[in-house]
Amino acid sequence: MTMTDLSDGRAAKRDAIRKARNSTKPTVPADQVLALLDADLARIQAAIDALLTPRPTD
């Protein structure tokens, strides 16, 4: 790998970041994002509920 390869790689990454920042069209639709967040919230709530449930003592 030469220095040119590294510079070209960095330039490509900067270009990809710039394009992503300037993009007005999201890659994932909002309804899918909300569905994912709802699923995460349900898992988190279930974990909290499991922690708060008293365990029977033997």
N, CA and C atoms as an extended XYZ file, in Angstrom:
174
Properties=species:S:1:pos:R:3:atomname:S:1:resname:S:1:resid:I:1 pbc="F F F"
N         0.859       -1.183        0.000 N   MET     1
C         0.000        0.000        0.000 CA  MET     1
C         0.899        1.239        0.000 C   MET     1
N         0.575        2.151       -0.853 N   THR     2
C         1.379        3.366       -0.940 CA  THR     2
C         0.640        4.523       -0.301 C   THR     2
N         1.338        5.610       -0.134 N   MET     3
C         0.710        6.802        0.449 CA  MET     3
C        -0.452        7.279       -0.414 C   MET     3
N        -0.351        7.102       -1.718 N   THR     4
C        -1.439        7.508       -2.617 CA  THR     4
C        -2.686        6.699       -2.303 C   THR     4
N        -2.513        5.402       -2.035 N   ASP     5
C        -3.659        4.558       -1.701 CA  ASP     5
C        -4.345        5.052       -0.437 C   ASP     5
N        -3.554        5.421        0.573 N   LEU     6
C        -4.123        5.922        1.821 CA  LEU     6
C        -4.856        7.237        1.592 C   LEU     6
N        -4.246        8.120        0.811 N   SER     7
C        -4.880        9.403        0.527 CA  SER     7
C        -6.169        9.213       -0.252 C   SER     7
N        -6.144        8.298       -1.217 N   ASP     8
C        -7.341        8.023       -2.007 CA  ASP     8
C        -8.438        7.438       -1.120 C   ASP     8
N        -8.052        6.574       -0.187 N   GLY     9
C        -9.029        5.975        0.721 CA  GLY     9
C        -9.667        7.019        1.623 C   GLY     9
N        -8.841        7.908        2.140 N   ARG    10
C        -9.373        8.983        2.992 CA  ARG    10
C       -10.273        9.913        2.197 C   ARG    10
N        -9.891       10.214        0.980 N   ALA    11
C       -10.707       11.085        0.132 CA  ALA    11
C       -12.048       10.426       -0.156 C   ALA    11
N       -12.040        9.126       -0.386 N   ALA    12
C       -13.291        8.412       -0.650 CA  ALA    12
C       -14.190        8.428        0.587 C   ALA    12
N       -13.589        8.244        1.769 N   LYS    13
C       -14.382        8.279        3.006 CA  LYS    13
C       -14.962        9.665        3.240 C   LYS    13
N       -14.146       10.690        3.035 N   ARG    14
C       -14.647       12.066        3.200 CA  ARG    14
C       -15.787       12.342        2.224 C   ARG    14
N       -15.652       11.866        0.995 N   ASP    15
C       -16.696       12.072       -0.005 CA  ASP    15
C       -17.985       11.359        0.405 C   ASP    15
N       -17.864       10.138        0.914 N   ALA    16
C       -19.047        9.390        1.345 CA  ALA    16
C       -19.727       10.085        2.518 C   ALA    16
N       -18.935       10.591        3.467 N   ILE    17
C       -19.501       11.302        4.613 CA  ILE    17
C       -20.194       12.578        4.155 C   ILE    17
N       -19.560       13.294        3.248 N   ARG    18
C       -20.149       14.538        2.733 CA  ARG    18
C       -21.479       14.259        2.029 C   ARG    18
N       -21.511       13.206        1.219 N   LYS    19
C       -22.753       12.853        0.523 CA  LYS    19
C       -23.845       12.469        1.518 C   LYS    19
N       -23.481       11.720        2.556 N   ALA    20
C       -24.468       11.311        3.558 CA  ALA    20
C       -25.016       12.508        4.305 C   ALA    20
N       -24.153       13.457        4.638 N   ARG    21
C       -24.595       14.651        5.358 CA  ARG    21
C       -25.503       15.514        4.495 C   ARG    21
N       -25.234       15.563        3.205 N   ASN    22
C       -26.002       16.407        2.298 CA  ASN    22
C       -27.270       15.730        1.788 C   ASN    22
N       -27.423       14.453        2.069 N   SER    23
C       -28.582       13.713        1.588 CA  SER    23
C       -29.829       14.126        2.357 C   SER    23
N       -30.898       14.362        1.639 N   THR    24
C       -32.165       14.712        2.283 CA  THR    24
C       -33.085       13.506        2.353 C   THR    24
N       -32.728       12.439        1.669 N   LYS    25
C       -33.555       11.233        1.676 CA  LYS    25
C       -32.945       10.218        2.638 C   LYS    25
N       -33.663        9.891        3.699 N   PRO    26
C       -33.114        8.909        4.641 CA  PRO    26
C       -33.030        7.529        4.004 C   PRO    26
N       -32.058        6.746        4.437 N   THR    27
C       -31.896        5.406        3.878 CA  THR    27
C       -32.908        4.426        4.476 C   THR    27
N       -33.433        4.730        5.650 N   VAL    28
C       -34.439        3.879        6.289 CA  VAL    28
C       -35.690        4.728        6.505 C   VAL    28
N       -36.843        4.233        6.041 N   PRO    29
C       -38.080        4.996        6.236 CA  PRO    29
C       -38.390        5.218        7.716 C   PRO    29
N       -39.030        6.331        7.995 N   ALA    30
C       -39.317        6.710        9.382 CA  ALA    30
C       -40.154        5.662       10.099 C   ALA    30
N       -41.116        5.052        9.412 N   ASP    31
C       -41.956        4.055       10.086 CA  ASP    31
C       -41.147        2.836       10.515 C   ASP    31
N       -40.117        2.477        9.749 N   GLN    32
C       -39.261        1.364       10.156 CA  GLN    32
C       -38.401        1.753       11.354 C   GLN    32
N       -37.926        2.971       11.374 N   VAL    33
C       -37.133        3.444       12.513 CA  VAL    33
C       -37.988        3.419       13.775 C   VAL    33
N       -39.224        3.909       13.671 N   LEU    34
C       -40.111        3.911       14.834 CA  LEU    34
C       -40.428        2.493       15.294 C   LEU    34
N       -40.613        1.573       14.358 N   ALA    35
C       -40.876        0.182       14.725 CA  ALA    35
C       -39.680       -0.421       15.463 C   ALA    35
N       -38.480       -0.125       14.986 N   LEU    36
C       -37.277       -0.625       15.665 CA  LEU    36
C       -37.156       -0.041       17.069 C   LEU    36
N       -37.433        1.252       17.203 N   LEU    37
C       -37.363        1.881       18.524 CA  LEU    37
C       -38.416        1.310       19.468 C   LEU    37
N       -39.620        1.062       18.955 N   ASP    38
C       -40.671        0.456       19.779 CA  ASP    38
C       -40.266       -0.935       20.248 C   ASP    38
N       -39.665       -1.716       19.357 N   ALA    39
C       -39.217       -3.064       19.732 CA  ALA    39
C       -38.121       -2.986       20.795 C   ALA    39
N       -37.187       -2.048       20.630 N   ASP    40
C       -36.134       -1.874       21.631 CA  ASP    40
C       -36.720       -1.463       22.974 C   ASP    40
N       -37.673       -0.562       22.942 N   LEU    41
C       -38.310       -0.104       24.179 CA  LEU    41
C       -39.024       -1.259       24.874 C   LEU    41
N       -39.694       -2.108       24.115 N   ALA    42
C       -40.384       -3.263       24.701 CA  ALA    42
C       -39.377       -4.212       25.356 C   ALA    42
N       -38.236       -4.448       24.701 N   ARG    43
C       -37.213       -5.329       25.295 CA  ARG    43
C       -36.639       -4.715       26.567 C   ARG    43
N       -36.402       -3.418       26.543 N   ILE    44
C       -35.856       -2.748       27.723 CA  ILE    44
C       -36.857       -2.804       28.875 C   ILE    44
N       -38.131       -2.562       28.569 N   GLN    45
C       -39.159       -2.604       29.610 CA  GLN    45
C       -39.286       -4.005       30.194 C   GLN    45
N       -39.198       -5.023       29.339 N   ALA    46
C       -39.272       -6.407       29.823 CA  ALA    46
C       -38.095       -6.722       30.739 C   ALA    46
N       -36.915       -6.231       30.394 N   ALA    47
C       -35.741       -6.465       31.239 CA  ALA    47
C       -35.894       -5.761       32.579 C   ALA    47
N       -36.425       -4.545       32.566 N   ILE    48
C       -36.649       -3.812       33.817 CA  ILE    48
C       -37.674       -4.531       34.673 C   ILE    48
N       -38.755       -4.978       34.042 N   ASP    49
C       -39.789       -5.698       34.779 CA  ASP    49
C       -39.235       -6.978       35.399 C   ASP    49
N       -38.366       -7.670       34.674 N   ALA    50
C       -37.774       -8.908       35.194 CA  ALA    50
C       -36.886       -8.610       36.398 C   ALA    50
N       -36.208       -7.486       36.383 N   LEU    51
C       -35.365       -7.120       37.514 CA  LEU    51
C       -36.193       -6.754       38.738 C   LEU    51
N       -37.347       -6.165       38.505 N   LEU    52
C       -38.170       -5.704       39.614 CA  LEU    52
C       -39.083       -6.790       40.184 C   LEU    52
N       -39.238       -7.909       39.476 N   THR    53
C       -40.090       -8.981       39.951 CA  THR    53
C       -39.392       -9.712       41.092 C   THR    53
N       -40.017       -9.744       42.263 N   PRO    54
C       -39.391      -10.448       43.391 CA  PRO    54
C       -39.326      -11.930       43.111 C   PRO    54
N       -38.208      -12.534       43.463 N   ARG    55
C       -38.045      -13.973       43.287 CA  ARG    55
C       -38.449      -14.689       44.565 C   ARG    55
N       -39.131      -15.795       44.410 N   PRO    56
C       -39.514      -16.544       45.616 CA  PRO    56
C       -38.277      -17.118       46.314 C   PRO    56
N       -38.312      -17.106       47.610 N   THR    57
C       -37.197      -17.674       48.374 CA  THR    57
C       -37.526      -19.100       48.752 C   THR    57
N       -36.532      -19.926       48.715 N   ASP    58
C       -36.742      -21.352       49.064 CA  ASP    58
C       -36.493      -21.588       50.523 C   ASP    58
